[in-house]
Amino acid sequence: MSTLRMPTKKRTLITLIYASAQLLVLGEGAGSTAASVSNSLGCHVYRAPSACEHYHLVSQLRFHAFIDRRALDTTCSQSQTAMSCVDNLLVGCNSVVRMPFDMQKAVLNAVCRNRKQEFLDSSNCFSIGSLQQRIALRCLSQASNERRMRIAPCRLTEDIISCGAEAVRMTDGCDVQDSQLMAGLLFDFLSVICETWKAGKSGN
């Protein structure tokens, strides 16, 4: 993956970050990636698919900012039930294994609790299909740049956040408040990558 020599722990981190980035673009399941890493670390999150109700809602690395407002309460309730169960299985797991779930949990907490009314106010904007595609294909897809993710993930996440905020600003039917909320949700989602990276560097 890289000509740069790195400790095994950091290579594992980069592998998961890059796999997670691919999931953002391709939309494939994150469960198998987390499970393969967790098995090698003696972690029990691999039990989640059979042990956790509604696990399918968090089994893929999703950016939960585009939930239909009509299904918000149900989706939030089921997703948080699943995440609570997963959290119990993540006890003793390191930050590398936790990362895909922590990324989702941060956004779910904002959308379902801390910033729920703001989210409802912005739901008409966020439901615009062209905006969703723009954020996925132009902004979040930048996370698949392996070199930038390896060398400067924190700067890359900042660029993705700016891209998302700008995408909202440029969309008819959206306003400044919508743009600010999108930036906040992207920060919640992506800051876990930066924090995990920093923790890995400080541990070397």
N, C-alpha and C positions, 0 to 999 in steps of 0.2 A: 504493500500500500504506500510505502514511503521509503525514501533513501535515508531519512533521518533516524538515527538510532534512539530508541526511547525505552524506558522501563516497561516491563510486561503490563503493569497496571495501567499505564497511560495508553499503550497500544489497545488494550481492551476497551478503554474509555473511548478512544477515537473510533474503534470498530463500531461501538454501539451508537455513538453520535452520528456517524456516517450512515449506518443502517437506519437510524431514526429519520435522518434527513431524506433518505430514499423513500421511506414510508410516507413522508409528507407529500412527495411527488407522485408516488405510484399507488398509494392508498392500500398497501398490503398489510397483513396482520403483524403486530409487534409482539404478540404473545410468544411466538416461537423463538424470537431473538432474545427476549428477556429470559425465557425458560432455559435456553442453551447456556447462557451465562450463569444463571442462578444455580443450575445443577452443578456447575464446576465450583461454585462458591459455597455449597451447602445451604442454599437458600430455598425457601419453600413456595415461592410465588408460582412455580410450575403447577401447583395444585389448583390455581385459581379457575381455570376453565370449567372444572367439574365442581368446585366447591363454592363458587360465588354466583349468586343469582344475578342475572342481567349483565354478566361479564362481557358479553359481546359488545356492549356500549363503550367499554374502555379497553377492549383487547387490541384495538388498532390505535395508532398514534394519531388522534384527531385533534384538530383545532376547533374547539366547541363554541365558536362565535357565531355560527349560522343556524342555530336551533330555531325552528319555526315557533313563533310566539304562541301559537295555538297548542303546541305540544310541550311548552316549556316546563310547566309544573310536573307533568308525568315524566318527561325525559330527565329532569333534574333529580326527581325522587329516585328513579331507577338507577341513574348513573352514580348517584351518591351512595346508594345501597351497595352497588358493586364495588365502588372505590373503598368504602369502609371495610368490606370483606378483604379486598386486596391488601389494604394497609396492615391488617392483622397478619397476613402471610409474608409481608415485607419486613417484619420485625427481625433484626439481625442481618438483613441484607445491606450491602454497601450502596453508596450513592449512584454507582454505575447502573446497578439493577433497578434502583428506584426511579431513575431519571425519566423514562417514558411515562410513568404513571404520575410522577410529580408535575410534569409539564401539563398534563391534562387536568390534574386536580386543581392547579392554580387558576385555570380558566373557568372550570366549573364552579369554583368557590366565588369567583367574581360574577359570573352570569347568573348563578342560582341564588346568591346570597348578598355579597357585599355591594354589588353594583347592578342588582336586578332591575331596579326601576330605570336606570340609565339604559340598560340593555333593551328593555321594553320600549323606551322612547326611541331607540335607534333601530328597532327591528325592521321597520319599513325600508330603511336604507340597507341594512345588512342582508335583507332578503333578495336584493337585486342580483340576478344570476350573473350578469356581466361583471359585477364587482367581485363576487365570490371567485369567479374564474381568474380575474386579474390578480387577486391576492394570492391564489394558489399557484398560478403559472408564472407570474412575474416576481412575486415577493418571496413566498415560502420556498419556491423552487431554488432560490439562491443558496439554500442550506445544503443542496446537493453538490456544491463546489467543494470538493474534498480538500483541495490545497488551502483554501481560505479557512475552512472549518478547522483544519489542523493547525494552521499558523496563528490565526487571529479570530477565534470564534466569537469573542465579545464584540469586536468591531463589526463582524459579519451580522450578528444579531441586531446591532444598532441600525445597520443599513436596511435590514428586512423590516424593522419597525417603521423606519422613515418611509420606506416604500409603501407599506400598508396604509399609513396615515395619508400619504399623498394620493394613493389610489382612491381613497374615500373622498378626499377634497375634490378630486377631478370628476366625480360621479354625480350626474344630475339626480336630484332627490335626496342628497346627503348634505349635511352642514358641518360646521366646525366642531360642534359637540360630538357628532358621530365620528369624526376624524380623531378626536382626542380619545374617545372610548376605544376605538380600534387600536390606537397606539398603546393604550394601557393594557388591553387584552393580549396583544402581541408581546408586550414586555413581560407580562405574567407567564406567558407560554415559553418564551425563549430564554428568559433570564436564568432558568434552571441549567441550561447548557453552559452559560458563562460561569455560574457559580460552581458547577461541578468541575469545570476545567480549572478554575482558579484553585480549588481544593486539591486537585490532582497535582498541580504544579507545586503548591506549598508542601505537599507530602513527599516530594522528591529530595 
